[in-house]
Amino acid sequence: MSKVLESTRSRLQNQLHKKEAENNRLEAQIQRLEGTLQHQQEEVQGLLEQMRELKQHCEGDRDAQKQVLEDQRKQTEQSVDTVAQLSAQLLDK
């Protein structure tokens, strides 16, 4: 009976050591994954900030293009008016 108990005790201690080693390995893996997750979250935040900056830049470019187009439209209208006036003056002469 004593030998059976000792054998069982030894087997259970061995299992306990294996489980503790596995727990330690899993805990280390969790810590690595948490570190990776933190790093990826920081990267995502950086990329989101870059995206916001680019969006603002694009909006600024779009507004500038609208202004340039509006200025060109006005200039074209003025040119057409000038051409019409000059044509009328030419016909009068």
Beta strands, then each sheet from edge to edge (+ up, - down):
end
